[in-house]
Amino acid sequence: MYQTPIVPAQGRPPPAAYNCRMHAALVPARLILLLCGLASAAAFAQAPARLPAPAEAPASKVPEQTIERIRHEDAGSRIDELRVGGETKSITVQPKGDAPPYQVAPD
């Protein structure tokens, strides 16, 4: 079998030379793309910045105190006691019958 040699047309470079120049022109573009990819990969590899902890409300000098209203009742009177933070603040006694109410001063 006899094959005829392929002869390039006049004025055009051979196909291999044309492709080499095309690949050579793409090398800077590929290099830039590779460098951008490496830079973005480095940025994504970094640990995310931590947000500062939310500022807590300053602790008040007076702790939150519980308020208790206690009522004792028997056959002769009704006693209302007010306690704030476990300390008795006021005691009111309401006798049964026609006697007026009165307050007892806590110590």
Backbone as a printed PyTorch tensor [residue, N CA C, xyz], in Angstrom:
tensor([[[  0.8340,  -1.1650,   0.0000],
         [  0.0000,   0.0000,   0.0000],
         [  0.8810,   1.2310,   0.0000]],

        [[  0.4810,   2.0130,  -0.8180],
         [  1.2400,   3.2450,  -0.9560],
         [  0.4130,   4.4000,  -0.4040]],

        [[  0.9980,   5.2000,   0.4700],
         [  0.2820,   6.3630,   1.0290],
         [  0.9280,   7.6120,   0.4800]],

        [[  0.0790,   8.5230,   0.1800],
         [  0.6010,   9.7960,  -0.2990],
         [  0.9040,  10.6660,   0.8970]],

        [[  1.9950,  11.3490,   0.8880],
         [  2.3290,  12.2180,   2.0180],
         [  1.4100,  13.4320,   2.0630]],

        [[  1.1110,  13.8530,   3.2830],
         [  0.2640,  15.0320,   3.4610],
         [  1.1720,  16.2450,   3.4340]],

        [[  0.8690,  17.1170,   2.5140],
         [  1.6800,  18.3140,   2.3600],
         [  0.8270,  19.4950,   2.7580]],

        [[  1.2900,  20.3240,   3.7090],
         [  0.4770,  21.4640,   4.1090],
         [  0.3510,  22.4690,   2.9850]],

        [[ -0.7540,  23.1750,   3.0390],
         [ -0.9920,  24.1990,   2.0230],
         [ -0.0120,  25.3360,   2.2170]],

        [[  0.2270,  26.0510,   1.1370],
         [  1.1570,  27.1740,   1.1930],
         [  0.5590,  28.3040,   2.0310]],

        [[  1.3840,  28.9500,   2.8450],
         [  0.9480,  30.0890,   3.6370],
         [  0.4230,  29.7120,   5.0180]],

        [[  0.1690,  28.4720,   5.2510],
         [ -0.3120,  28.0410,   6.5660],
         [  0.7620,  27.1940,   7.2180]],

        [[  0.9400,  27.3600,   8.5240],
         [  1.9220,  26.5250,   9.1910],
         [  1.4030,  25.0980,   9.2920]],

        [[  2.2870,  24.1540,   9.4530],
         [  1.8200,  22.7730,   9.6190],
         [  0.9400,  22.6630,  10.8580]],

        [[  0.0150,  21.7000,  10.9050],
         [ -0.9140,  21.5850,  12.0230],
         [ -0.2170,  21.4330,  13.3720]],

        [[  0.8430,  20.7290,  13.4750],
         [  1.5220,  20.5320,  14.7520],
         [  2.0690,  21.8540,  15.2630]],

        [[  2.6140,  22.6700,  14.3950],
         [  3.1580,  23.9580,  14.8120],
         [  2.0380,  24.8990,  15.2370]],

        [[  0.9220,  24.8240,  14.5470],
         [ -0.2130,  25.6820,  14.8960],
         [ -0.7210,  25.3340,  16.2870]],

        [[ -0.8630,  24.0470,  16.5950],
         [ -1.3350,  23.6170,  17.8980],
         [ -0.3370,  23.9710,  18.9940]],

        [[  0.9310,  23.8810,  18.7300],
         [  1.9420,  24.2340,  19.7390],
         [  1.8350,  25.6980,  20.1170]],

        [[  1.6460,  26.5520,  19.1120],
         [  1.5120,  27.9780,  19.4270],
         [  0.2250,  28.2420,  20.2110]],

        [[ -0.8280,  27.5120,  19.8970],
         [ -2.0910,  27.7010,  20.6190],
         [ -1.9360,  27.2740,  22.0720]],

        [[ -1.2670,  26.1550,  22.2940],
         [ -1.0430,  25.6910,  23.6600],
         [ -0.1170,  26.6380,  24.3990]],

        [[  0.8670,  27.1640,  23.7180],
         [  1.7940,  28.1080,  24.3440],
         [  1.0700,  29.3950,  24.7390]],

        [[  0.0640,  29.7920,  23.9730],
         [ -0.6970,  31.0000,  24.3020],
         [ -1.5940,  30.7700,  25.5110]],

        [[ -1.9990,  29.5180,  25.7560],
         [ -2.8820,  29.2190,  26.8820],
         [ -2.1330,  29.0100,  28.1960]],

        [[ -0.8310,  28.8420,  28.1650],
         [ -0.0550,  28.5800,  29.3780],
         [ -0.1850,  29.7150,  30.3880]],

        [[ -0.0330,  30.9940,  30.0250],
         [ -0.1930,  32.0560,  31.0340],
         [ -1.6080,  32.0870,  31.6270]],

        [[ -2.6130,  31.8370,  30.8040],
         [ -3.9830,  31.8440,  31.3080],
         [ -4.1970,  30.6920,  32.2910]],

        [[ -3.6520,  29.5240,  31.9730],
         [ -3.7770,  28.3850,  32.8770],
         [ -3.0090,  28.6150,  34.1730]],

        [[ -1.8550,  29.2440,  34.0540],
         [ -1.0530,  29.5380,  35.2350],
         [ -1.7930,  30.5110,  36.1590]],

        [[ -2.4020,  31.5340,  35.5930],
         [ -3.1710,  32.5020,  36.4000],
         [ -4.3560,  31.8030,  37.0650]],

        [[ -5.0290,  30.9520,  36.3120],
         [ -6.1670,  30.2200,  36.8660],
         [ -5.7160,  29.3060,  38.0090]],

        [[ -4.5820,  28.6490,  37.8560],
         [ -4.0570,  27.7810,  38.8980],
         [ -3.7010,  28.5870,  40.1490]],

        [[ -3.0650,  29.7400,  39.9930],
         [ -2.7060,  30.5700,  41.1430],
         [ -3.9400,  31.0980,  41.8720]],

        [[ -4.9660,  31.4750,  41.1130],
         [ -6.2130,  31.9280,  41.7540],
         [ -6.8650,  30.7980,  42.5340]],

        [[ -6.8360,  29.6060,  41.9860],
         [ -7.4000,  28.4570,  42.6830],
         [ -6.6540,  28.1530,  43.9760]],

        [[ -5.3240,  28.2410,  43.9430],
         [ -4.5400,  27.9970,  45.1550],
         [ -4.7950,  29.0690,  46.2080]],

        [[ -4.9150,  30.3160,  45.7680],
         [ -5.1670,  31.3960,  46.7280],
         [ -6.5380,  31.2360,  47.3810]],

        [[ -7.5390,  30.8620,  46.5880],
         [ -8.8690,  30.6960,  47.1780],
         [ -8.9200,  29.4590,  48.0800]],

        [[ -8.1700,  28.4130,  47.7280],
         [ -8.1340,  27.2280,  48.5830],
         [ -7.4940,  27.5600,  49.9260]],

        [[ -6.4580,  28.3940,  49.9040],
         [ -5.8210,  28.7950,  51.1560],
         [ -6.7810,  29.6170,  52.0060]],

        [[ -7.5750,  30.4500,  51.3620],
         [ -8.5300,  31.2670,  52.1120],
         [ -9.6190,  30.4010,  52.7430]],

        [[-10.0700,  29.3780,  52.0200],
         [-11.1170,  28.5080,  52.5640],
         [-10.5730,  27.5730,  53.6380]],

        [[ -9.2820,  27.2860,  53.6090],
         [ -8.6930,  26.3790,  54.5860],
         [ -8.5180,  27.0250,  55.9500]],

        [[ -8.5440,  28.3410,  56.0030],
         [ -8.3770,  29.0230,  57.2810],
         [ -9.5980,  28.8070,  58.1590]],

        [[ -9.3650,  28.8000,  59.4530],
         [-10.4680,  28.6510,  60.4080],
         [-11.3030,  29.9330,  60.3920]],

        [[-12.6190,  29.8090,  60.4990],
         [-13.4460,  31.0150,  60.5090],
         [-13.1790,  31.8410,  61.7620]],

        [[-13.3060,  33.1250,  61.6100],
         [-13.0920,  34.0200,  62.7490],
         [-14.1970,  33.7900,  63.7720]],

        [[-13.8130,  33.7190,  65.0150],
         [-14.8050,  33.5200,  66.0810],
         [-15.3780,  34.8660,  66.4920]],

        [[-16.6730,  34.8690,  66.6730],
         [-17.3390,  36.0820,  67.1340],
         [-17.0740,  36.2480,  68.6220]],

        [[-16.9510,  37.4880,  69.0760],
         [-16.7460,  37.6800,  70.5150],
         [-17.9870,  37.2270,  71.2800]],

        [[-17.7600,  36.7490,  72.4770],
         [-18.8670,  36.2900,  73.3090],
         [-19.7870,  37.4790,  73.6040]],

        [[-21.1000,  37.2440,  73.6160],
         [-22.0030,  38.3550,  73.9040],
         [-21.7410,  38.9090,  75.2970]],

        [[-21.7610,  40.2070,  75.3650],
         [-21.4970,  40.8570,  76.6550],
         [-22.6390,  40.5620,  77.6160]],

        [[-22.2710,  40.0820,  78.7690],
         [-23.2840,  39.7760,  79.7640],
         [-23.6750,  41.0580,  80.4820]],

        [[-24.8920,  41.0700,  80.9520],
         [-25.3650,  42.2400,  81.6870],
         [-24.5550,  42.3550,  82.9720]],

        [[-24.1590,  43.5500,  83.3310],
         [-23.3800,  43.6920,  84.5630],
         [-24.2000,  43.2160,  85.7620]],

        [[-23.5470,  42.4920,  86.6180],
         [-24.2320,  41.9570,  87.7930],
         [-24.6100,  43.1050,  88.7190]],

        [[-25.8720,  43.1300,  89.0760],
         [-26.3080,  44.1880,  89.9760],
         [-25.8030,  43.8870,  91.3810]],

        [[-25.6140,  44.9200,  92.1520],
         [-25.0910,  44.7390,  93.5090],
         [-26.1310,  44.0970,  94.4170]],

        [[-27.4130,  44.2860,  94.0830],
         [-28.4810,  43.7010,  94.8860],
         [-28.9530,  42.4420,  94.1670]],

        [[-28.7720,  41.2730,  94.7660],
         [-29.2340,  40.0570,  94.1020],
         [-30.7640,  40.0530,  94.0130]],

        [[-31.2510,  39.3430,  93.0250],
         [-32.7030,  39.2680,  92.8620],
         [-33.2850,  38.5440,  94.0720]],

        [[-34.2410,  39.1900,  94.7250],
         [-34.7870,  38.6440,  95.9600],
         [-36.1950,  38.1170,  95.7160]],

        [[-36.4990,  37.0190,  96.3900],
         [-37.8400,  36.4590,  96.2770],
         [-38.7700,  37.1700,  97.2520]],

        [[-39.9810,  37.3510,  96.8140],
         [-41.0030,  38.0020,  97.6510],
         [-42.0310,  36.9460,  98.0220]],

        [[-42.2990,  36.8310,  99.3290],
         [-43.2770,  35.8560,  99.8260],
         [-44.3670,  36.5940, 100.6080]],

        [[-45.5910,  36.2460, 100.3080],
         [-46.7320,  36.7600, 101.0940],
         [-47.3570,  35.5450, 101.7610]],

        [[-47.2790,  35.5280, 103.0790],
         [-47.7430,  34.3720, 103.8570],
         [-48.9630,  34.7890, 104.6660]],

        [[-49.9910,  33.9490, 104.6330],
         [-51.2180,  34.2320, 105.3910],
         [-51.4790,  33.0710, 106.3500]],

        [[-51.5780,  33.4160, 107.6430],
         [-51.9300,  32.4480, 108.6950],
         [-53.3090,  32.8420, 109.2090]],

        [[-54.1580,  31.8820, 109.3450],
         [-55.5080,  32.2030, 109.8360],
         [-55.9370,  31.1360, 110.8380]],

        [[-56.5310,  31.6150, 111.9340],
         [-57.0980,  30.6940, 112.9160],
         [-58.4610,  31.2300, 113.3260]],

        [[-59.0280,  30.6950, 114.3620],
         [-60.3830,  31.0810, 114.7660],
         [-60.4490,  32.5160, 115.2700]],

        [[-59.3380,  33.0890, 115.7930],
         [-59.3910,  34.4140, 116.3850],
         [-58.8340,  35.5310, 115.5200]],

        [[-57.9860,  35.2410, 114.5290],
         [-57.3800,  36.3270, 113.7350],
         [-56.7940,  35.7900, 112.4270]],

        [[-56.4420,  36.7680, 111.5710],
         [-55.7630,  36.4680, 110.3100],
         [-54.4640,  37.2700, 110.3140]],

        [[-53.3270,  36.6230, 110.0420],
         [-52.0240,  37.2810, 110.0680],
         [-51.4310,  37.2340, 108.6570]],

        [[-51.1140,  38.4140, 108.1000],
         [-50.4690,  38.5260, 106.7960],
         [-49.0200,  38.9550, 107.0100]],

        [[-48.1060,  38.1840, 106.4540],
         [-46.6790,  38.4620, 106.6240],
         [-46.0460,  38.6630, 105.2450]],

        [[-45.2000,  39.6870, 105.1320],
         [-44.4750,  39.9630, 103.8950],
         [-42.9950,  39.7130, 104.1450]],

        [[-42.4120,  38.7880, 103.3330],
         [-40.9850,  38.4930, 103.4340],
         [-40.3200,  38.8120, 102.1010]],

        [[-39.1940,  39.5180, 102.1760],
         [-38.4150,  39.8370, 100.9830],
         [-37.0230,  39.2510, 101.1970]],

        [[-36.6420,  38.3110, 100.3260],
         [-35.3420,  37.6700, 100.4650],
         [-35.2110,  36.8910, 101.7470]],

        [[-36.3030,  36.3460, 102.2750],
         [-36.2670,  35.5670, 103.5020],
         [-36.3390,  36.4050, 104.7680]],

        [[-36.3470,  37.7270, 104.6310],
         [-36.4020,  38.6110, 105.8040],
         [-37.8010,  39.2080, 105.9220]],

        [[-38.3720,  39.1440, 107.1200],
         [-39.7160,  39.6650, 107.3490],
         [-39.6970,  41.1830, 107.3170]],

        [[-40.5600,  41.7600, 106.4460],
         [-40.6280,  43.2160, 106.3130],
         [-41.8370,  43.7930, 107.0600]],

        [[-42.9590,  43.0970, 106.9970],
         [-44.1380,  43.6100, 107.7180],
         [-45.0340,  42.4590, 108.1360]],

        [[-45.7290,  42.6910, 109.2740],
         [-46.7100,  41.7280, 109.7890],
         [-47.9730,  42.5160, 110.1050]],

        [[-49.0750,  42.1070, 109.4930],
         [-50.3560,  42.7630, 109.7350],
         [-51.2970,  41.7330, 110.3510]],

        [[-51.9350,  42.1210, 111.4660],
         [-52.8450,  41.2200, 112.1630],
         [-54.2510,  41.8000, 112.0390]],

        [[-55.2030,  40.9680, 111.5810],
         [-56.6070,  41.3600, 111.4660],
         [-57.4040,  40.4770, 112.4170]],

        [[-57.7580,  41.0080, 113.6080],
         [-58.5450,  40.1880, 114.5330],
         [-59.9550,  39.9500, 113.9810]],

        [[-60.5190,  38.8090, 114.3110],
         [-61.8900,  38.5300, 113.8840],
         [-62.8260,  39.2900, 114.8100]],

        [[-63.9010,  39.7350, 114.2780],
         [-64.8350,  40.5160, 115.0700],
         [-64.7260,  41.9830, 114.6940]],

        [[-64.9880,  42.8860, 115.6660],
         [-65.0180,  44.3170, 115.3850],
         [-63.7060,  45.0250, 115.6840]],

        [[-62.6590,  44.3560, 116.0710],
         [-61.3810,  45.0000, 116.4130],
         [-60.6710,  45.4590, 115.1320]],

        [[-60.0020,  46.6210, 115.1940],
         [-59.2890,  47.1190, 114.0080],
         [-57.9800,  46.3350, 113.7670]],

        [[-57.5090,  46.3150, 112.5310],
         [-56.2130,  45.6350, 112.2650],
         [-55.0490,  46.4250, 112.8280]],

        [[-53.9520,  45.7670, 113.0980],
         [-52.7560,  46.4410, 113.5880],
         [-51.5300,  45.7620, 112.9900]],

        [[-50.4020,  46.4850, 113.0560],
         [-49.1590,  45.9470, 112.5160],
         [-48.1680,  45.6870, 113.6450]],

        [[-47.3900,  44.6290, 113.4620],
         [-46.3530,  44.2730, 114.4150],
         [-45.0150,  44.6050, 113.7470]],

        [[-44.1540,  45.3400, 114.4520],
         [-42.8490,  45.6890, 113.8980],
         [-41.9160,  44.5080, 113.9850]],

        [[-41.3500,  44.0480, 112.8270],
         [-40.3970,  42.9350, 112.9040],
         [-39.0570,  43.4050, 113.4680]],

        [[-38.2950,  42.4920, 114.0500],
         [-36.9870,  42.8300, 114.6340],
         [-35.9980,  43.1800, 113.5670]]])
